[in-house]
Amino acid sequence: MKVAVYSTKPYDRQFLDVANGGRHELRYLDCRLTDQTAPLAKGASAVCLFASDHAGEAAIAEFARLGIRLIALRTAGFNNVDLKAAAGRGIAVARVPAYSPHAVAEHTIALILSLVRKVHRAYNRVREGNFSLDGLMGFDLNGKTIGIVGAGNIGSVVARIARGLGCSVLAYDPVARADCEAIGVHYVGMDELLDRSHIVTLHCPLNDSSRHLIGPAALARMRNGALLINTSRGAVVDTHAVIDALKQQRLGGLAIDVYEEEDALFFEDRSNGPIMDDQFARLLTFPNVLITGHQGFFTVEALTAIAATTIGNLNAFEDDGAPLHAVEHEPSSA
């Protein structure tokens, strides 16, 4: 099957080529999918997309005109695809539901430890020959309470690591996992989690109910000086509200691997020009803010699993007419 693969970097090609084993004709495109780049899929039967690609109604209409029958996402999230438009055009959508929850979970813990102990500030100081400890005092994680919003595959791994560090763990999730309860995770309501947690970490999908879940009201409920960590999806957090909380010194610190307007920034080298996003530039001015560029998934194990599942979806669709991990459009009940 001929597949147009958007938003490809050298590492994408490396892992996909190994997983593919020459079965499919993969045509790698450096550009992101937009309405304007959709015609580049001409001649393919399927397209493969990343988190920074946007398959809106216009792009999907173009795909249908070109004879595209499958959108294979190499991500777990699918909020960047208009599922209704795809279903209406008879285009199947597949995703990678799980790859390495340890990759994102361990990156989350790295962000927490770095923010708590101000490693990012200390690193810069030492490189400048400044060995002063003023302003670098942190606190022990042992005995603190970590609140996990979304205790699924990734959140549950964060819970296990946090328990190993001696933390109490609260979780907010519609489904209580027995393995989490067995290690002492307590499931509570969102308000109680925000009230009691020293650190709040987000691991929920982005949908209508979770968009700007952490906004003015949620930030007001958080205990004074609490830390906020986001490695889920950028739009779960209201950036403007977080900046206000940081300015008022109610939020003790912020560590993010995702950003709600990241499409215009992440995955490219932008060091030779100014940051045009004013909100992002403002975040960079705070000493208690730590940002990484959506690298939580970026491990050998995770990329191997992502490539294998993506190719598995392509194989199954070619053999049986349906991918292994289909994403179905669910019509609104309203």
Protein Blocks (a to p, Z undefined) as FASTA:
>chain_A
ZZddehiafklmmmmmmmnnomaccdddfbdcdfklmmmmgoiabdcddfkbccdfklmm
mmmmnopabdcdfbfbfklpcfklmmmnopacdddfbfclmlmmmmmmmmmmmmmnommm
mmmmmmnopabfghpaccdfehpacddehiafklmmmmmmmmmnopacddddfbdcfklm
mnopacddfklmmmmpmbdcdfbdcdfklgoklafklmmmpcghiacddfkbfklpcfkl
mmmmmmnomagbdcdfbdfklmmmgopacklbccfblklmmmmmpmkbccdehillmcfk
lmmmmmmmmmmmmmmmmmnopafbdcdddddfZZ
